[in-house]
Each structure stands twice: as structure tokens, then as C-alpha cells.
């Protein structure tokens, strides 16, 4: 009776069936696939990225407590309010309402100069919003995923230029703790542009011209800087051709111009002006053409004169510093005969350095991948460079992060 309750006797060892191998669980399969796609350097880059995202979110949480929206407020503002600053409203209005939401006469433009912003990010934001109902969360999600792609591509780019095993991680570290890195976490275009531009550059380094041109075209839908990247690809292709390559890939380099032509045609259909995006920048942000020395002089006066409050003077001082860094970097690239990288940076400096005064140059440094690769390479040769950089960048990064997340500018 007791034997019946306990069930049949177990089979002997020599007659026992061979156990079937246990199938790996879903998590294990995901880890295996990730290991095939991402090497150790990629995983280290993503780990740094995760840590800095947690840090910025913690800063956002504390900032809303220290800087309430209303004087004497007893309750902090919602956490997501910290990321709804400045240019975010332009992207939100375009994604939600379009470029021309109301009835307007021929040749008219919308009042907030939203035509200045290229459609790539707003279109993606609208698409993600169909799945994620909250607009701000949708924008943050885009930047979160795009930033992860960007840091992996940046680390791989650094390892392409520098054989040192630490190069990728050091480059990503310098990039993520840079003063303007806060713009990578918000619903802005920098992360998305880099997620397209850096893989495009990697493809070009490997002479995959069709893929490089396609990714560059997508980057051009996000920012006009995609055209500067296209010029760098052209220089790189010419150099590869001289080294024994072929010109069969040359027609692909016309592809990045297509988004600009399509966007210009769309604007012309509504305003009669193919370059309405440029004229909107001129109206809203003083981006009318001026000679480089005139732009420097106007920025210097704004930085050290008495025309503006101290907070805005500090902003223009940062613009001047970024221009100096860019010029020094351009000279280094030219000296080392890195002509494609020099072409990209030179066109960027020319575009930003010929306005009435400098604007958005510090933010633009996020897109200068030769800067971060070069700093990392220098720090590997001279270890003190790392300590100097972190000591200088740390306070500036904190100040700018608090300024952006609080929505205030000291005056």
C-alpha cells in the first residue's frame, strides 16, 4: 500500500533515460543575443550611460525641490516639468499641431518660427506618441534609446581611431560628463542626431558607402548638420579613391540632400519660400550672415560689456570658449591631415560663427566626436589630463544641468 502511494520505483541508473537539456529561459536567451551584438566595450559604454542617466534624473528630482515654480510653493512641480524647457516646446508644437496649424495667408509663417526646426525629431515624436500617450515621456524615451545607440557608436569610433583598450570607455566618459550632456537626456535632437551620424561615420570608415549615405540622410532630417556630415563623407570617399578605391559609390552622396529638398518643397508649398527654415532662424535667433570677426566682436561685447545681465553674459562667455576650443581642434585635425573630420568641424564652425553673434556653440560640442576621441587619446598619453578635465567639467556640468532643469537663467 505504501509503495502504491509513493508511486513506481525509480529506474535504475543503467536503465534511466538521459535527461533532456533544459531550454534556456527568455532572460538567458536575451543575454546571449546581447553578448553577440555588444562586446565588452559596448557594455561598459552602456553602463556609464546608465549611471549618468540615473545621476541626471536624481538632479532633476532635487532641482524641483530647490527651485519651485512658484515662490513659497508647498508642493514641488511634477518631475517631468524639469524636461519641458526651451526648445522642447517647439518640437512639441510641431509634433502635435504641425508647422502650419491655423489658416494663414500666402507667404505667411507661424509666429514662433517653428519652421527653423527640421522635421525628423517631431515626426518620430508623433509616431512614438501613438504608443506612449504622454508627450514628454515619448520625447524622453526617444532620447534615452538614441543616446544608448550613440554612446555605443562613439565607443566603437574611438576604438577605430585609437588602439588602446581603454579608448572607448574613456571617450564615452568624457562625452557623458561634458557640460552640455544634459541635453542628451531631454527631448532634444542631439541624441537622435548622434544615433544616426555616428553609425554613419563608422559605416564610412568601413567603406560601406550606401549605408553611410542612408544614415546621413536620416541625420539630415533631424539637423542641418547632416549636410556637414555628408561633406565629410565626400572628402573621405575622395581620399579612399586616391588610395585605390572606386568612385562607384559617389552617387550615394547625393542622398543626404534629399531631405533638405523635400522639406524645402513642403515649406515652399505653404509659404512660397524654399528656404523658409533659414529665414525663420534669422528672425528668431539672429542668424543673419555676418563676417566672422564681426560675429566675434558682437559676442565679445555681449559677454564682457554691460548690455546683458550677468547670467546672459556668462552664456556668451561660454560661446566664446566653445569657439576657441573648436578652432584649436580644427587646427589639430588639419595638422594631422584628418581632412574629413576637419571638413565636418570647419563647416559647423563656419555656420555657427557667421551669425550676428554666437549661439548654441556649447551644445554643438556634443556633436564634435573628434573632440571626445582626441581628449581621450590625449589623456591616455598624459594621465593628468583626465583629472584636469573632470575637475573642470564637473562644476560646469552641474551648473548647466541645474540651470536647464530649473528653467531659470541667473540674471
N, C-alpha and C positions, 0 to 999 in steps of 0.2 A: 504494500500500500504506500509506504513511504517512498519507494522507488518510483511509483507512478506519479506521485506529487512532484517529485524533483525533476521528472522528465527523463528522457532517454540518457543513457550513459554517454559521456563524451567519447568521441572517436579516439582511437589510439594514435600515437604520433605518426606511425608509419602509414596509417590509412587516412589521416586528416587531410582535407582538401587544402591546397595552397591558398593563403589569404589573398584577396584581390587588393591591388594597390588603391589606397584611399585617394579619391579625386581631390585636388586642391580646392580650397574654398574660393569664394569670389574675391576676398581681400588678397589672398595669396596670388591669384592669377593677375590681379591689378598690379601688385608689386613686381611680379616677373615681367610684365609688359613694360612697366615704367623703367625697370632696370635695363631693358633692351633699348629703349628710346633715350634715356638720360644716363649719362655717365656720372662718375663721381663728382667731377667739376660742376656739372649741371645741378646736381642735387645740393651741393654746397652753395651755389648761387641762389637757389630757391630757398634754402634755409636762411640765408642772410635776408632775402626778400621778405620772408615771413616775419622775422624778428623786427625788421624796420616797420612793417605794416602794423604790427602789434604796438610798437612804440608810438607811431603817429596816431593810432586810434586812442591810445591812452592819453596822449597830449590833447586830442580833441575833447575827450571826456573832462579833463581837468580845466581846459580853457573855458568851456561853457559854464563852469562853476565860478571861475575867477572873473570872467567878463560877461555878466548877464546882459541880455538885450536891452533891458530897461533899468534905469537907476533905481536901486532899492528893491529889485525883484526878489521875491521869496522863493521862487522856483526857477531852476535853470531852463534854458531853452532846449528843445529836442536835440538829441545828439546829431542828427543828420543836418541840422541847420548849419553846423560848422563847415560843411562841404558845399553849401549853396552860396558861393561867393563869386563876385566879379563876373568873369566870362561865362560861368555856368548858366547864367540866366539867358544869355544869347543862344547857347546850344539848346536849352530847354524850349525857348520860344520857337526856334526853327523846327525842332522835332515835333512839337505839339501843334503849332499853328501854321508852319510853313514860312517861306520867305515873304510872301505877299498875301497876308491873311484877309485883308479888307479890300473893298472896292477902291481902286485908285485910277487916276488918270494916266494917259500915256506918258511915258518918260518919268513917272514918279517913282520914288523908292520909299521903303518903310522907314519910319522915323528913328529907329535905334541902330541904323546902319548894319543890320544883321547880314546884309549881302557880303560883308567883308569876310565872313566865316565860311569856309568850304564845306560842302555837304556830307562828306564821308562820315564824320562822327555823328552829326544829327540823324542821318539815315539809319545808322546802326543803333543809335539810342532808341529811335522809334520802333525798330524791329525787336529789340530786347524788351521794350516796354509791353509788347503784346504778350510776353510771358511773365515779366516782372511788373506788376501794376504800379509800383511806386517809382516815379521818375528818377529821384535821386539815387535810390538803390540800384536802379538799372544802370545809371551812369557810373556808380562806384564799381559795379560788377564788371563793366567793360574795362575800366582802368585796372582792376585787380588782375583779371586774366591777361590783358595785354601787357601789363607790367611784368608778369611772370615770364611770358614769352620773350620780352625784351631783355631781361637780365640773363636768361639762358643764352640768347643770341649774342649778347655783349661779352659774356664769359668765353664763348667759343671764338668770337672775333679776337679777343685778347690772346687766346692761346694760339691763334693762327699767326699773329704778329710776333709773339714772344714765346720762346720755347720753355721758359721757366714754368715749373709745375704750379707755382703759386700765382701766376699772372692772372688767370681768370678770376679767382676769388678776390684778389687784391683790387682788380679793376671794378668788379661789382661792388665791393665795399666802398671804394671812393665815390662811385656813382651814387649809391643809395644814401650816403651821408652828406652829399653835396647840399649847399644851402637851398637850392630850389627844388629839392627832391619831393617836397610836399605836394607839388603839382602833379606828381605821378599817382597819388592816391585819390585825388579828386576827379570829378567828371570832366576832365580836360583832354586835350588832344595829344599831349606829349607821349603818354604811354602807348596809345594806339599807333601813332606815327612810328615810334621806335620798334613796335612789334612787327611792323611791315618793312621798315627801312633797313634794320639790322640784318634780318634774314635775306633781304635783297642783296645787301652788300656781301654777305657770306656766299650767296649763290654766284655773285660776280667773281669773287676771289677764286671760286672753283670752276669758273668759265661756264656756268650754267646760265647762259645769257637770256634765254626765253623766260625762265623762272624769275631771274633778276628783274627783267623788264616788267613782267606782270606784277610783281610785288611793288615795284617802284610806282607803277601806275596807280595801284591801290593806295599807296602812301600819298600820292599827289591829290587824291580825293579828300585827304584829311588836312593837309597843309601844303602851301605853295612850295615849301622846302623840298617837296618831292621832285620838283624840276631841277633843283640844285643837285640832288642825288643823281638824277638822270644825266646831268652834265658830267658828273664824276664817273658814271658808268661808261660814258662815251670816251673819256680820257683813258680809262682803264682798258677799254677794248682796243683803242689805238695802240697802247703800249703792248698789249698781248699780241696784236697783229705784227708789230715790229719784231717781237720775239719768236715769230714763226707761226702765229695763229692765222685764222682766215677771217675775211670780212663778211661771211655768210650771215653772221648774227647782227649785222648793222641795222637792217630794217626793224628789228625788235626795239631798237632805241627810240623809235617814233611813238611807241605805245604810251609812254608816260604823258605825252602831250594830249592824248585823247580826253582824259577827264577835264582838263582845263578848257578844251574846245567845247565839250558838252555843257559844262557849267556856264561858259560864256554865252553859248547859244540859248540856254534857258533864261539867263538874265536879259539877253537882247530881246527875247520874245515878250518879256514883261516891261522892260524899261527902254528898249531901243539902244542899249549900250552894252557892247560885248565885254567891256572892262568895268562894269559897274562894281565888281568886288574891289577893284583897286581904288576907284573913286570913293567908295564907302570908307575905306581905310584912310584916305586923305581927309575926308570930312570929320571922321570920328576920332582919329588918333594922330593927326598932323603928319601923315606920311607923304607929304608932298616932297618932290625931289629938291634937294639942296646939295651943294658941293660938300665933300667930306669935311673940310676944315670949317665950313660954316656950321655943320651939324655938331662937330666937336665943340666949337665956341658956344653955341646955344646951350648945349648940355652942361658945359663947364659953368656958364653963368647961372643956370638953374641949380647946379649943385653947390656952388660956393658964393653966389650972390645972396641978396636979401629979398628975392622975389617970392619965395615959397616958404611955407612953414618947415620946421626942422625935419619932420618925417619925410616930406617930399624931397627935401634937399638930400637926405640920406639915400633915397631911392635913386636920384640922379647920380650920386657918387658911385653907387653900385653899378650903374650903367657904364660909367667911365671905366671902372675897374674891369668889367667884363670885356669891354672893347680892347683894353690894353692886353688882357690875357689872350684874347683872340688874335691880335696882331702878332704877339710873341709866338703863339702856337703856329700861325701861318708861316712865320719865318723859319721855324724849326722844321716844318713839313717840307718847305721848299729846299732848305739846306740838305735834307736827307733824300731829296728827289722823290718824295711821295706825292706825285703830281695829281693823281685822282683825289686823294684826301685834301690836298691843298685847293683843288678846284671847288670842292664842296664847301669848305670853310670860307674860301675867298668870296664866293658868290653870296654866302649867308651874310658875311660882314658888309659886303657892298650893299645888299638890300637893306640891312638894318642901320647902316652907318651913313646913309644919304637922305635921311628924313630931316624934318625941321630940327628934331633932337632925338637922341637915342631913346628907344622904348622897347622893352621886352628882351634886351640882350642877356640879362642874367638867366631868364627862363630858357633862352635859346642854347645856353651852355649844356643843357641836358641832352641836346641833340648832337653835340660835338663828340662823337665816340673817340676820335683820335686823342682828345684831351684826356679822357679817363684811361685809355690804354697807355698813353705816354706817361702820365703821372704814376701809374702802377709800375711801368718798366723802370722809371727813374728811382722809385722807392725800393725796388729790388736790388738796384746797384748801390744805392745810398740809403741805408735803413732809417736814418733820422728823418728822411722826407715824410715817412708815414706818420711819425709823431707830430711833426710840424703841421702837416695837413689836417690831422684830426683835431689838434688843439685850435687851429684857426677856423676850421669849418664848423666845429661843434657849436660855439656860441651863435654864429651867423645862422646856422640851420635852425636852432631853437627860436631865435628872434623871428625869423621869417615864418616858421610854422605857426607860432602863436599869433603873429600879425594876420596871416591868412585865415586861420581857423576862427579867430575872434571877429574878423570882418572889420578891423579897425586899423587905421594908419595914424601913427603918432604925429601930431601937428603942433 
